[in-house]
Amino acid sequence: MTAEVLLFAYGTLQDPAVQTAVFGHELEPGAQDRLSGFRLSHIPVDDLQVTAETGLTHYPILIPTTAEAPPVPGRLYPLTP
């Protein structure tokens, strides 16, 4: 029996097209969730091909924080290793 692993996605990994590119298939729908102890920020996309293909100029990242910050919304997906 293979143990289930949970993946929290908060950015582009929630997009079915990105899921297919990363995993080779769309993930099960998952469930809405929120992650505390982090804040959402963005870094520039330096790869012009990525920008051309996705339209993204900045990529979302999570930064740990001890300050009061609202939970980061996302989805929790069940995966198998």
N, CA, C and O of each residue as an XYZ file, in Angstrom:
324
protein
N       0.844     -1.173      0.000
C       0.000      0.000      0.000
C       0.895      1.243      0.000
O       1.843      1.336      0.780
N       0.584      2.188     -0.877
C       1.355      3.421     -0.975
C       0.695      4.509     -0.137
O      -0.512      4.731     -0.227
N       1.490      5.176      0.668
C       0.969      6.248      1.519
C       0.616      7.469      0.677
O       1.270      7.762     -0.324
N      -0.410      8.161      1.096
C      -0.824      9.388      0.424
C       0.002     10.556      0.952
O       0.296     10.638      2.145
N       0.368     11.450      0.052
C       1.106     12.665      0.387
C       0.204     13.836      0.038
O      -0.490     13.801     -0.978
N       0.203     14.869      0.865
C      -0.618     16.045      0.586
C       0.266     17.178      0.072
O       1.319     17.466      0.639
N      -0.169     17.804     -0.988
C       0.546     18.921     -1.605
C      -0.304     20.173     -1.476
O      -1.452     20.196     -1.922
N       0.257     21.222     -0.864
C      -0.433     22.509     -0.800
C       0.051     23.349     -1.971
O       1.250     23.591     -2.109
N      -0.876     23.794     -2.817
C      -0.549     24.652     -3.955
C      -1.241     25.990     -3.762
O      -2.426     26.049     -3.437
N      -0.484     27.069     -3.967
C      -1.016     28.412     -3.717
C      -0.920     29.311     -4.934
O      -1.459     30.418     -4.921
N      -0.257     28.872     -5.970
C      -0.037     29.727     -7.141
C      -0.381     28.996     -8.418
O      -1.453     28.405     -8.548
N       0.541     29.044     -9.353
C       0.290     28.508    -10.691
C       0.063     27.004    -10.710
O      -0.525     26.489    -11.662
N       0.510     26.287     -9.687
C       0.319     24.840     -9.660
C      -1.153     24.461     -9.486
O      -1.495     23.283     -9.584
N      -2.018     25.422     -9.234
C      -3.458     25.165     -9.193
C      -4.050     25.112    -10.598
O      -5.180     24.656    -10.776
N      -3.303     25.573    -11.590
C      -3.760     25.612    -12.982
C      -3.615     24.223    -13.602
O      -2.524     23.653    -13.576
N      -4.700     23.663    -14.163
C      -4.623     22.327    -14.754
C      -3.544     22.187    -15.837
O      -2.930     21.127    -15.955
N      -3.308     23.227    -16.618
C      -2.272     23.152    -17.658
C      -0.884     23.032    -17.037
O      -0.036     22.304    -17.553
N      -0.647     23.737    -15.942
C       0.634     23.655    -15.247
C       0.771     22.280    -14.596
O       1.847     21.683    -14.628
N      -0.297     21.782    -14.014
C      -0.275     20.443    -13.420
C       0.105     19.394    -14.466
O       0.921     18.510    -14.204
N      -0.489     19.501    -15.638
C      -0.186     18.551    -16.711
C       1.266     18.652    -17.128
O       1.910     17.631    -17.373
N       1.793     19.857    -17.213
C       3.199     20.043    -17.592
C       4.132     19.466    -16.530
O       5.178     18.913    -16.871
N       3.777     19.583    -15.252
C       4.639     19.130    -14.157
C       4.464     17.639    -13.873
O       5.450     16.917    -13.725
N       3.215     17.173    -13.797
C       2.932     15.802    -13.366
C       2.571     14.856    -14.506
O       2.537     13.640    -14.314
N       2.300     15.406    -15.697
C       1.895     14.566    -16.820
C       0.399     14.330    -16.874
O      -0.086     13.631    -17.764
N      -0.347     14.906    -15.928
C      -1.807     14.797    -15.904
C      -2.355     15.842    -14.939
O      -1.633     16.381    -14.101
N      -3.640     16.110    -15.080
C      -4.307     17.032    -14.168
C      -4.530     16.326    -12.832
O      -4.878     15.145    -12.805
N      -4.332     17.038    -11.730
C      -4.534     16.466    -10.405
C      -6.019     16.355    -10.087
O      -6.853     17.033    -10.687
N      -6.332     15.479     -9.126
C      -7.700     15.417     -8.611
C      -8.059     16.811     -8.108
O      -7.162     17.588     -7.781
N      -9.349     17.148     -8.037
C      -9.726     18.526     -7.680
C      -9.132     19.064     -6.374
O      -8.891     20.267     -6.275
N      -8.893     18.234     -5.395
C      -8.353     18.740     -4.138
C      -9.401     19.526     -3.373
O     -10.575     19.549     -3.744
N      -8.967     20.161     -2.314
C      -9.877     20.919     -1.455
C      -9.276     22.281     -1.144
O      -8.062     22.418     -0.997
N     -10.133     23.277     -1.046
C      -9.656     24.600     -0.656
C      -9.018     24.506      0.727
O      -9.494     23.781      1.600
N      -7.933     25.253      0.906
C      -7.238     25.248      2.180
C      -6.531     26.586      2.344
O      -6.515     27.408      1.428
N      -5.946     26.795      3.522
C      -5.177     28.008      3.795
C      -3.954     27.614      4.605
O      -3.997     26.667      5.390
N      -2.869     28.340      4.411
C      -1.614     28.053      5.100
C      -1.227     29.250      5.956
O      -1.079     30.361      5.447
N      -1.064     29.025      7.246
C      -0.668     30.087      8.172
C       0.843     30.093      8.351
O       1.517     29.101      8.072
N       1.371     31.227      8.820
C       2.795     31.332      9.122
C       3.639     31.750      7.932
O       4.867     31.752      8.011
N       2.996     32.100      6.836
C       3.694     32.548      5.630
C       2.962     33.753      5.069
O       1.786     33.978      5.354
N       3.681     34.520      4.268
C       3.034     35.599      3.518
C       3.378     35.412      2.050
O       4.442     34.897      1.706
N       2.474     35.831      1.204
C       2.655     35.714     -0.236
C       3.480     36.880     -0.751
O       3.224     38.032     -0.399
N       4.457     36.588     -1.574
C       5.275     37.609     -2.212
C       5.491     37.181     -3.666
O       4.951     36.164     -4.102
N       6.264     37.944     -4.401
C       6.522     37.624     -5.805
C       7.972     37.941     -6.143
O       8.570     38.867     -5.596
N       8.521     37.148     -7.057
C       9.856     37.409     -7.590
C       9.732     37.528     -9.105
O       8.835     36.932     -9.702
N      10.625     38.293     -9.732
C      10.549     38.451    -11.186
C      10.856     37.134    -11.912
O      11.688     36.341    -11.471
N      10.169     36.928    -13.023
C      10.477     35.808    -13.910
C      11.584     36.281    -14.840
O      11.397     37.231    -15.600
N      12.739     35.618    -14.781
C      13.891     36.027    -15.579
C      13.966     35.327    -16.933
O      14.760     35.710    -17.792
N      13.140     34.303    -17.120
C      13.173     33.514    -18.350
C      12.145     34.078    -19.333
O      10.940     33.965    -19.112
N      12.628     34.683    -20.411
C      11.723     35.303    -21.385
C      10.799     34.283    -22.042
O       9.675     34.621    -22.412
N      11.254     33.044    -22.192
C      10.405     32.007    -22.785
C       9.226     31.697    -21.863
O       8.102     31.516    -22.330
N       9.480     31.636    -20.560
C       8.409     31.399    -19.598
C       7.395     32.539    -19.675
O       6.187     32.298    -19.684
N       7.877     33.763    -19.730
C       6.978     34.914    -19.839
C       6.174     34.853    -21.135
O       4.974     35.127    -21.135
N       6.831     34.496    -22.237
C       6.143     34.408    -23.525
C       5.067     33.323    -23.515
O       3.986     33.513    -24.073
N       5.362     32.189    -22.881
C       4.424     31.069    -22.881
C       3.290     31.234    -21.865
O       2.179     30.759    -22.100
N       3.558     31.897    -20.745
C       2.568     31.977    -19.669
C       1.998     33.366    -19.440
O       0.922     33.513    -18.859
N       2.717     34.388    -19.895
C       2.306     35.757    -19.623
C       2.739     36.235    -18.251
O       2.488     37.383    -17.886
N       3.396     35.353    -17.476
C       3.837     35.731    -16.136
C       5.077     36.608    -16.188
O       6.041     36.291    -16.884
N       5.051     37.693    -15.462
C       6.246     38.526    -15.304
C       6.808     38.387    -13.891
O       7.960     38.741    -13.636
N       5.985     37.869    -12.972
C       6.396     37.615    -11.592
C       5.833     36.267    -11.154
O       4.735     35.876    -11.550
N       6.603     35.571    -10.333
C       6.219     34.248     -9.866
C       5.902     34.319     -8.372
O       6.675     34.906     -7.614
N       4.775     33.733     -7.927
C       4.429     33.797     -6.504
C       5.337     32.898     -5.668
O       5.674     31.788     -6.080
N       5.728     33.384     -4.498
C       6.510     32.600     -3.538
C       5.936     32.822     -2.148
O       5.257     33.817     -1.895
N       6.214     31.889     -1.258
C       5.816     32.050      0.140
C       7.046     32.349      0.972
O       8.101     31.742      0.785
N       6.903     33.287      1.891
C       7.981     33.673      2.789
C       7.510     33.427      4.219
O       6.457     33.925      4.618
N       8.286     32.656      5.001
C       7.883     32.447      6.402
C       7.813     33.782      7.137
O       8.604     34.689      6.881
N       6.862     33.884      8.044
C       6.723     35.111      8.810
C       6.259     34.790     10.219
O       5.488     33.856     10.440
N       6.740     35.579     11.165
C       6.249     35.464     12.537
C       5.241     36.575     12.814
O       4.584     36.585     13.856
N       5.126     37.505     11.879
C       4.173     38.607     12.032
C       2.757     38.095     11.768
O       2.555     37.073     11.112
N       1.799     38.827     12.293
C       0.409     38.499     12.012
C       0.159     38.738     10.526
O       0.279     39.862     10.039
N      -0.177     37.707      9.839
C      -0.470     37.808      8.408
C      -1.673     36.925      8.118
O      -1.841     35.879      8.746
N      -2.507     37.333      7.178
C      -3.638     36.470      6.847
C      -3.131     35.159      6.234
O      -2.106     35.153      5.553
N      -3.839     34.054      6.471
C      -3.430     32.786      5.864
C      -3.422     32.891      4.336
O      -4.227     33.614      3.748
N      -2.514     32.169      3.714
C      -2.401     32.163      2.254
C      -3.408     31.153      1.706
O      -3.377     29.984      2.091
N      -4.303     31.589      0.811
C      -5.280     30.652      0.251
C      -4.636     29.765     -0.808
O      -3.700     30.168     -1.498
N      -5.155     28.563     -0.915
C      -4.675     27.635     -1.926
C      -5.537     26.388     -1.944
O      -6.685     26.399     -1.501
N      -4.960     25.305     -2.468
C      -5.667     24.022     -2.525
C      -4.762     22.924     -2.010
O      -3.544     22.978     -2.179
N      -5.361     21.934     -1.385
C      -4.638     20.782     -0.876
C      -4.957     19.591     -1.774
O      -6.113     19.183     -1.885
N      -3.933     19.035     -2.413
C      -4.103     17.940     -3.364
C      -3.516     16.647     -2.794
O      -2.392     16.651     -2.292
N      -4.264     15.537     -2.867
C      -3.699     14.256     -2.468
C      -2.858     13.686     -3.612
O      -3.294     13.669     -4.763
N      -1.673     13.230     -3.291
C      -0.776     12.637     -4.286
C      -0.322     11.269     -3.785
O      -0.399     10.971     -2.593
N       0.145     10.458     -4.703
C       0.831      9.228     -4.328
C       2.280      9.371     -4.821
O       2.516      9.899     -5.907
N       3.234      8.906     -4.030
C       4.658      9.077     -4.402
C       5.008      8.452     -5.749
O       6.159      8.520     -6.181
